């Protein structure tokens, strides 16, 4: 069961005579501290067992400590005990399915159910055999919250200030961003990140958020299922999509002052589904949102999830989502999501896609962390109908081909990026000749023309660009039927990402 107050819940379970408790966490040190507090409140002994040291307790005779270094011997000792005690076992996940260990745990749980005490197993992904589940209670150790990180930071500042002068140069909003960025890090990880950030230059400043992001990047790379994607794109650098940019800018305020937003009845946004024509900036938007909001950008490549072994793909998906939740707040980008779940309606892959799709829908509904999902799709027909139901995402946007004003801005942006002065080009002629072009096709036309004039030892001109535009057949012509069908579907089902929102009359 999820626990908002694990100390109270663990005490209640032990008083209720649960002899076996599984505490799900990857923070063994934090779990040990918690269980010591529980034992104190119960006025019970506390024993910690590890593989290298056996039992650690000053009250046990030395010969007993040595004898109990072996796991079966330790469990037999627990089963024969006749006094109130909390026994904390670390790192035995691999032995839980061994018949001898299973039987000894069952005997210990039965013995402790008749007195005040329990065996507590800690770790991640602990799977009990069916025979033990009837004797066990499951508790999840919740991640640290912003207040706990704040108290940790205050303690670090006090300790460091005793050694040298430390400057604190952060506004309230900057501090909220740093503390919010720490969410998902263990206490030890957060302590290392904050300490390094402060001692590096003797101050706590707004730019120390980069240390937090680097720490989260290392966690993602270690796990291997998600890709950490750095981004220097910004919404201001996107020429079109006025409606989407306005929507995203409004929700950015929630990150700046989450407590005020919560008091106003607002929660962290779920995400957006971007459907539309290829090459019109959907993927760029995912990168820009992360940069604009100052959040890490994680990319989920569904091909990383699939495994030939039964059930492994589903476990990979759950691990990936736990990583995203742990590192929240983050932006989770799923590009061309229709390819991930294209088989969800059939059994072509043994039902794996269908099961992962079901897990994804359930996660979208019940996610525990502040994960903003940006999913993009080019072919709506390949997405299962349940996916686009209202409520899965905060909004579904349709991204259409750029209008003339946006095409002009696109030419200006891409010409400047390549050292060209847009004022020396006939932008009106270029805009007219690029009717039906996507942003990616406009960029590619400029690149192709640059290659051509470079090879000819010439310079880029309006004429060379017009020649390249005439040679190009855009998707709006080669895939006209599919684009028309997409526009028809979007009408009444999606919000235009291109058009600015209408301001209601006063």
C-alpha positions in Angstrom: 0.0 0.0 0.0 1.2 3.5 -0.7 2.0 5.4 2.5 2.0 9.1 3.3 3.1 8.4 6.8 5.2 5.2 6.7 6.2 5.5 10.4 2.6 5.3 11.5 1.7 2.6 9.0 4.6 0.3 9.9 3.8 0.7 13.7 0.1 -0.1 13.0 1.0 -3.2 10.9 3.3 -4.6 13.6 0.8 -3.9 16.4 -1.8 -5.7 14.1 0.5 -8.8 14.3 1.8 -8.8 10.7 4.9 -11.0 11.1 6.3 -10.2 7.6 6.4 -6.8 6.0 7.8 -5.9 2.6 9.0 -2.3 2.4 9.6 -1.3 -1.2 12.4 1.2 -1.5 15.9 1.6 -3.0 16.9 3.8 0.0 18.2 1.2 2.4 19.8 3.7 4.7 16.6 5.7 4.9 14.6 2.5 5.5 17.0 1.5 8.3 16.5 4.9 10.1 12.8 4.6 9.7 12.7 1.1 11.2 14.9 2.1 14.1 12.3 4.8 14.9 9.5 2.2 14.6 11.3 -0.1 17.0 11.8 2.8 19.5 8.1 3.6 19.5 7.2 0.0 20.0 9.9 -0.3 22.8 11.3 -3.3 20.8 14.8 -4.4 19.9 16.1 -3.6 16.4 18.2 -6.0 14.5 19.8 -5.3 11.0 20.9 -8.3 8.9 23.2 -7.8 5.9 24.9 -10.4 3.7 28.4 -9.3 4.7 28.0 -8.8 8.4 25.1 -10.9 9.5 23.1 -9.5 12.4 24.3 -6.1 13.9 23.1 -5.6 17.4 25.1 -4.9 20.6 22.7 -6.9 22.7 23.5 -10.2 20.9 26.4 -12.4 22.1 29.4 -12.4 19.6 29.0 -16.2 19.0 25.4 -15.7 18.0 26.3 -12.9 15.6 28.8 -15.1 13.9 26.4 -18.0 13.6 23.7 -15.8 12.1 25.8 -14.5 9.2 24.3 -17.3 7.1 20.8 -16.3 6.0 19.0 -19.6 6.9 20.7 -19.5 10.4 19.5 -15.9 10.8 15.9 -16.8 9.9 16.0 -19.8 12.3 17.2 -17.4 15.1 14.3 -15.1 14.3 11.8 -18.0 14.3 13.0 -19.1 17.8 12.9 -15.6 19.4 10.4 -14.8 22.1 10.8 -11.1 22.6 9.6 -7.9 20.9 11.9 -7.1 18.0 12.0 -5.6 14.5 14.3 -7.6 12.2 15.4 -5.7 9.1 16.8 -7.9 6.3 18.6 -6.2 3.4 19.5 -7.6 0.0 17.7 -11.0 0.0 15.5 -10.6 -3.1 17.4 -13.2 -5.0 16.8 -15.9 -2.4 13.0 -15.4 -1.8 12.1 -18.2 -4.2 14.4 -20.8 -2.7 12.3 -23.4 -1.0 14.3 -23.4 2.2 14.3 -19.6 2.6 10.6 -19.5 1.7 9.8 -22.0 4.5 12.0 -20.3 7.0 10.4 -16.9 6.3 7.0 -18.5 6.7 8.0 -20.0 10.1 9.4 -16.7 11.3 6.3 -14.8 10.2 4.0 -17.3 12.0 6.1 -17.1 15.2 6.2 -13.2 15.2 2.4 -13.0 14.5 1.9 -14.2 18.1 4.0 -11.4 19.6 5.1 -7.8 19.0 7.6 -7.9 16.2 8.1 -8.5 12.4 10.6 -9.4 9.8 10.9 -6.4 7.4 12.4 -7.0 3.9 13.6 -4.0 2.0 14.6 -3.5 -1.6 13.1 -2.7 -5.1 10.9 -5.1 -7.0 10.6 -7.7 -4.2 8.4 -10.5 -5.4 7.1 -12.8 -2.7 6.2 -16.4 -3.5 2.4 -17.0 -3.3 2.7 -19.0 -0.1 4.2 -16.0 1.7 1.8 -13.3 0.5 -0.9 -14.4 3.0 1.5 -13.6 5.9 2.8 -10.3 4.5 1.9 -6.7 4.3 3.3 -4.5 1.5 4.3 -0.9 2.2 6.0 1.6 -0.2 8.4 4.1 1.2 7.3 7.4 -0.4 9.9 9.7 -2.0 11.0 12.8 -0.1 8.8 15.8 -0.6 9.8 19.4 -1.2 9.7 20.3 2.6 12.1 17.4 3.4 14.5 18.6 0.7 14.2 22.2 2.1 15.1 20.9 5.6 18.0 18.9 4.1 19.3 22.1 2.3 19.0 24.1 5.4 21.1 21.5 7.3 23.7 21.5 4.6 23.9 25.3 4.6 24.3 25.3 8.4 27.1 22.7 8.3 29.0 24.4 5.4 28.6 27.9 6.9 30.6 26.7 10.0 33.6 26.1 7.8 33.5 29.0 5.4 31.3 31.9 4.3 28.4 30.7 2.1 26.3 33.2 0.0 22.7 32.4 -0.7 21.7 34.2 -3.9 18.3 32.7 -4.9 14.8 34.2 -5.1 11.9 32.3 -3.8 11.0 31.1 -7.3 14.6 30.0 -8.0 14.6 28.1 -4.7 11.3 26.4 -5.6 12.8 25.3 -8.9 15.8 23.8 -7.3 13.8 22.0 -4.6 11.3 20.9 -7.2 14.1 19.6 -9.4 15.4 17.5 -6.5 12.1 15.5 -6.4 12.8 11.8 -7.0 16.4 11.9 -5.8 17.2 9.9 -2.7 18.3 11.7 0.4 21.9 10.7 -0.2 21.8 11.7 -3.9 20.3 15.1 -3.0 22.8 15.7 -0.3 25.7 15.1 -2.7 24.2 17.3 -5.4 23.5 20.2 -3.1 26.8 20.0 -1.3 28.8 19.9 -4.6 26.8 22.8 -6.0 27.4 25.0 -2.9 31.1 24.3 -2.3 32.0 24.6 -6.0 31.7 28.4 -5.9 30.8 29.1 -2.2 27.2 30.0 -3.0 23.7 28.7 -3.7 22.4 30.4 -6.9 19.7 30.0 -9.6 22.1 28.3 -12.0 22.7 25.5 -9.5 19.7 23.8 -11.1 22.2 22.4 -13.7 23.7 20.2 -11.0 20.3 18.7 -10.3 19.7 18.1 -14.0 23.1 16.4 -14.4 22.4 14.1 -11.5 19.1 13.1 -13.1 20.8 12.5 -16.4 23.2 10.1 -14.8 20.3 8.1 -13.3 18.6 7.9 -16.7 21.8 6.7 -18.5 22.4 4.1 -15.8 18.9 2.7 -16.2 19.1 2.6 -20.1 15.4 2.5 -20.9 14.9 6.2 -21.4 17.1 8.7 -23.3 18.1 12.0 -21.7 17.8 14.6 -24.4 19.5 17.9 -23.9 17.7 20.8 -25.5 18.5 24.4 -26.2 15.4 25.0 -28.3 12.9 27.6 -27.0 9.3 28.4 -27.9 10.4 31.8 -29.1 12.4 30.0 -31.8 9.4 28.3 -33.2 7.9 30.4 -36.0 4.4 29.0 -35.9 2.0 27.2 -33.5 0.7 30.4 -31.7 -2.1 28.5 -30.1 0.1 25.7 -28.6 2.7 28.2 -27.4 0.1 30.3 -25.6 -1.3 27.1 -23.9 2.1 26.0 -22.8 3.2 29.5 -21.5 0.1 29.7 -19.3 0.9 26.4 -17.7 4.5 27.3 -17.1 3.3 29.5 -14.2 2.4 26.3 -12.2 6.1 25.4 -12.1 7.2 28.8 -10.8 4.9 28.6 -7.8 3.4 25.2 -7.3 2.1 25.9 -3.8 0.1 28.9 -5.0 -1.2 26.9 -7.9 -2.3 24.1 -5.6 -4.0 26.6 -3.3 -5.8 27.8 -6.5 -7.0 24.3 -7.2 -4.5 23.6 -10.0 -2.3 20.5 -10.3 0.7 19.7 -12.5 -0.5 19.3 -16.2 -0.7 15.8 -17.7 0.5 16.5 -21.2 -0.5 17.0 -24.8 -0.9 14.9 -27.9 0.3 16.6 -31.0 -1.2 15.2 -34.2 -0.5 16.6 -37.6 1.6 16.8 -40.7 5.2 15.6 -40.7 7.9 18.2 -40.4 5.7 20.9 -38.9 7.5 21.2 -35.5 5.8 18.7 -33.3 9.1 17.2 -32.1 10.7 20.6 -31.8 7.9 21.6 -29.5 8.7 18.7 -27.1 12.3 20.0 -26.8 11.3 23.6 -26.5 8.8 22.9 -23.7 11.5 21.2 -21.6 14.0 24.1 -22.2 11.3 26.8 -21.6 10.1 25.1 -18.4 13.6 24.3 -17.2 12.9 20.6 -16.9 14.8 17.5 -17.9 13.6 16.0 -21.3 13.4 12.2 -21.3 12.6 10.4 -24.6 10.9 7.1 -24.6 11.9 5.0 -27.6 9.5 2.0 -27.5 12.0 -0.2 -29.3 14.1 -0.1 -26.1 11.2 -1.8 -24.2 10.6 -4.9 -26.3 12.3 -8.1 -25.2 11.9 -11.6 -26.6 11.3 -13.1 -23.1 7.7 -13.4 -21.9 6.7 -10.5 -19.5 10.1 -8.8 -19.8 8.8 -6.0 -22.1 6.0 -5.1 -19.6 8.5 -5.0 -16.8 10.8 -2.8 -18.9 7.9 -0.4 -19.4 7.1 -0.2 -15.7 10.7 0.4 -14.9 10.9 3.2 -17.4 7.8 4.8 -16.0 9.1 4.5 -12.4 12.3 6.2 -13.6 10.3 9.0 -15.1 8.2 9.4 -11.9 11.3 9.3 -9.7 12.9 12.1 -11.7 9.8 14.2 -11.8 9.1 17.0 -12.6 10.2 16.0 -16.2 8.9 16.2 -19.7 8.5 12.7 -21.2 8.6 12.8 -25.0 7.2 9.9 -27.1 7.8 10.5 -30.7 5.5 8.9 -33.4 3.6 7.1 -30.7 1.4 5.3 -33.2 4.4 3.1 -34.1 4.7 2.0 -30.4 1.1 0.8 -30.2 0.2 0.1 -33.8 -0.3 -3.6 -33.0 -2.3 -2.9 -29.8 -5.5 -4.1 -31.5 -4.2 -7.5 -32.6 -2.0 -10.4 -31.6 0.8 -10.0 -34.2 3.4 -9.8 -31.4 1.8 -12.3 -29.0 -0.2 -9.5 -27.4 2.8 -7.7 -26.0 1.9 -4.4 -27.6 -1.7 -4.7 -26.3 -0.4 -5.4 -22.8 2.0 -2.5 -22.8 -0.7 -0.2 -24.3 -3.0 -1.2 -21.4 -0.2 -0.5 -18.9 0.4 2.9 -20.5 -3.3 3.9 -20.3 -3.4 2.8 -16.7 -0.2 4.8 -15.9 -1.6 7.9 -17.7 -4.6 7.7 -15.4 -2.8 6.9 -12.1 0.7 8.4 -12.5 2.3 9.4 -9.2 4.9 12.0 -10.3 4.8 15.3 -12.1 5.5 13.9 -15.6 4.4 16.1 -18.5 3.9 13.8 -21.6 4.4 15.2 -25.1 3.3 12.5 -27.5 3.4 13.1 -31.3 1.6 11.2 -34.0 1.5 11.5 -37.8 -1.1 8.9 -38.6 -4.1 9.0 -36.3 -5.6 5.9 -38.0 -2.9 3.7 -36.4 -3.7 4.8 -32.9 -6.2 2.8 -30.8 -9.4 4.8 -30.2 -9.0 4.6 -26.4 -5.9 6.5 -26.7 -7.5 9.8 -27.9 -10.3 9.7 -25.5 -10.8 12.9 -23.5 -9.0 12.9 -20.2 -5.9 10.9 -21.3 -4.2 14.2 -22.2 -4.9 17.8 -21.1 -5.4 18.7 -24.7 -5.1 17.2 -28.3 -3.6 19.7 -30.7 -3.7 19.5 -34.5 -0.5 20.9 -36.1 -1.2 22.0 -39.7 1.1 23.3 -42.5 2.4 26.8 -41.8 0.4 29.8 -43.0 2.1 32.6 -45.0 3.2 34.7 -42.0 4.7 31.6 -40.4 6.5 30.6 -43.6 8.1 34.1 -43.7 9.3 33.7 -40.2 10.7 30.3 -41.0 12.7 31.6 -43.9 14.1 34.4 -41.6 15.0 31.9 -38.9 16.7 29.4 -41.1 18.5 32.0 -43.2 19.9 33.7 -40.1 21.1 30.4 -38.6 23.2 29.9 -41.7 24.8 33.3 -41.7 22.4 34.9 -44.3 20.7 38.3 -44.0 17.0 37.8 -44.7 16.7 41.4 -45.8 18.7 40.6 -49.0 16.1 38.1 -50.2 12.7 38.6 -51.7 10.7 37.0 -48.9 7.3 37.6 -50.5 8.3 35.6 -53.6 9.7 32.8 -51.3 6.6 32.7 -49.2 4.4 32.5 -52.3 6.4 29.7 -53.9 6.5 27.7 -50.7 2.8 27.3 -50.3 2.0 23.8 -48.9 5.6 23.4 -47.6 6.2 22.2 -44.0 8.8 23.9 -41.8 11.2 21.0 -42.3 10.8 21.2 -46.1 11.6 24.9 -46.1 14.7 24.3 -44.0 15.8 21.4 -46.4 15.2 23.6 -49.4 17.6 26.2 -48.0 20.2 23.6 -47.2 20.0 22.0 -50.6 20.3 25.4 -52.3 23.3 26.1 -50.1 25.0 22.9 -51.2 24.3 23.8 -54.9 25.7 27.3 -54.8 28.7 26.1 -52.7 29.6 23.5 -55.3 29.3 26.2 -58.0 31.4 28.7 -56.0 28.4 31.0 -56.0 26.3 32.7 -53.4 22.8 32.0 -52.1 20.1 34.2 -53.7 16.4 34.4 -54.1 16.7 32.8 -57.5 18.6 29.8 -56.3 16.1 29.3 -53.5 13.1 29.6 -55.9 14.8 27.0 -58.2 15.1 24.6 -55.3 11.5 25.2 -54.2 10.2 24.4 -57.7 12.2 21.1 -57.8 10.7 20.0 -54.5 7.4 18.2 -54.3 6.1 18.7 -50.7 4.2 16.2 -48.7 1.1 18.3 -49.2 1.1 17.1 -52.8 2.6 13.6 -52.5 0.3 12.8 -49.5 -2.6 15.1 -50.2 -5.3 12.5 -49.4 -3.8 11.5 -46.1 -3.4 15.1 -45.0 -7.0 15.9 -46.0 -8.2 12.9 -44.0 -6.1 14.1 -41.0 -7.7 17.6 -41.2 -11.1 16.1 -41.4 -10.5 13.9 -38.3 -9.1 16.9 -36.4 -12.1 19.1 -37.1 -14.1 19.1 -33.8 -11.8 16.6 -32.1 -8.6 18.7 -31.7 -7.6 22.3 -31.0 -5.6 24.1 -33.6 -2.0 24.5 -32.6 -1.4 27.1 -35.3 -4.2 29.6 -34.6 -3.9 32.0 -31.6 -6.6 31.4 -28.9 -9.6 33.5 -29.2 -10.1 36.1 -26.5 -13.7 36.0 -25.3 -15.7 39.2 -25.5 -15.9 41.3 -22.3 
